[in-house]
């Protein structure tokens, strides 16, 4: 739970992610610690994170909620390493058939991250709009495109 405030700050400073309340990051670190991961620098400070959860109706599907790397640590492959480590851990602990995430069309960095992830793991990648932008109450949200990666080879 001690990572909640730090990952909230990383998400806020990303200027790309939809920022959730600080309270939600504290809850996330408590309730979804097994499906999330935090990277630290040499001083032990959080510098990147991947948060996820297991879909209740698909217990072998990991949904990646957010991925963020502190500005000073970008461009080093840290997000890809964290994603690989998290999915390997979930695969060992629970079995893993697929990974899902949503990405807005303007988030090219996330699009590249998940496309390269699928290529590294030699699995398929399907895309379809999950939430049209018009569903969001603020009226200015881009569509959220579901990226379904898998099935993983067992």
N, C-alpha and C positions, 0 to 999 in steps of 0.2 A: 504493500500500500504506500510505502514511502516514495515510490516512483511516480505516483499520480500527479503531483504538482509539477515535476520536471517534464513529464511527457505532455502535460497541458501546455507548458511554455513552448516546447518544441513545436507542437501542433499550431499554436498561435503564431509563432514566428515564421512558420513555413509560408504563410500568406497564400497557400493553395488549398489547404484542407478546410472543410467545414468545421469550425471550432465548436465543440460541445462544451457544456458547463464544466468548470473545474471539478465539481462534485461527481460528474459522470466518469471522469478519469480516475478519481479515487475508487469509485465502485468497480470500474473496469479492472483495476490492478488487484482488487480483492477477489472479485468473482470470476475473472477470466485469466488469471495468472498462468494457468497451465497451457493456454492457447495464445499467449502473448510473450514477447521477448524485448529486452532492453539492452542496448550496448552502452558501455561505459568507457570513458577515457582513462588515462593513466592515473588520474586523481580520484577515480571512482564516480565522476559525475556522469549522469545520463546524457548521451549525445545522439541517440537514435532509438526508434522503437518500431515494432510491428504489433498491432493488436488484432486479435481475431477471436472467433467463437465457433463452436460446433453447431451446425444447423440442427435444431430439435427434431425436424422431420426427416433429416438425412444425416444420421450419426457418423458417417464416414466422409462428410464434406466439411472442410474448414473454410469459413468465410473470413476473409481478411478485411478488417474494418478500416484501419488506417496504417499508413507507412509514412514515417517522417525521419529525416536526418537533419541535425543541426547544421546551419549554414556553413560553419567552419570545417565541417567534416564531409561535405558533399563531394561527389566525383571520385570516390575511392572504392566504390563497389560495396559499401557497407549495407545498403538496403537489400541488395541481392544476397549477400552473405547471411543477413538476419532472416530473410525469407526462407532460404535453403535450410538453415538451422532449425527454424520453427517447424517447417513442414516435416523435416526428418524426425523431430521429436514427437510430433503428433502421430506420424506414421507408425513409430515404434510403440507408442503408448496406446493408441486407439485404432490403428488401421486408418488408411487414408485412400479414398477412391478419387476424390476431386477437391480442387480449390476453387472458390468463387470470390470475386470482388466486383465492385462497381467503380467505374471511372467515367468522369465527364469528358466529352470530346476534346476539350481544351487542355487536358492534363497529359501532355505528351510524355513527360518523364515517367509517370505511372504506367502509361501504355507500353512504353519501351521496357520497363521493369518486368511486367507480367508476360509480355511476348518473349523476352529473353529467358524468363523462367521456364516457360513451356518448352522452348527449344532446348535448354540445358537438360531438361528431364525427359525429352523425347516423347511428349504427350500432346494431345490435341488442344486447341484453343478455339472456343466458339464465342461469338459476341452477339448480343441482342439487347435492345433497349428494355430495361427492367422498369424504370420509372420515367415517364415522359416529363419534360420540364414543367408542363402545365399542372401536374399533380401537386407541386410544391406551393404552399400558400403565399410565399413572398413574391411569386410571379416572375422572378428573374433567374431562376435556377435552370441550368442546362440539364439535358437528359442524363440519367445515370445509366450507363451501358454495362450490362452484366457481362463479365468475362468468366467463362466456365472452363477450367483447365483440368484435363484428365481424359480418360481414366488412367491412373497410375498403374504401372506394371508391377505385379506382385511376384 
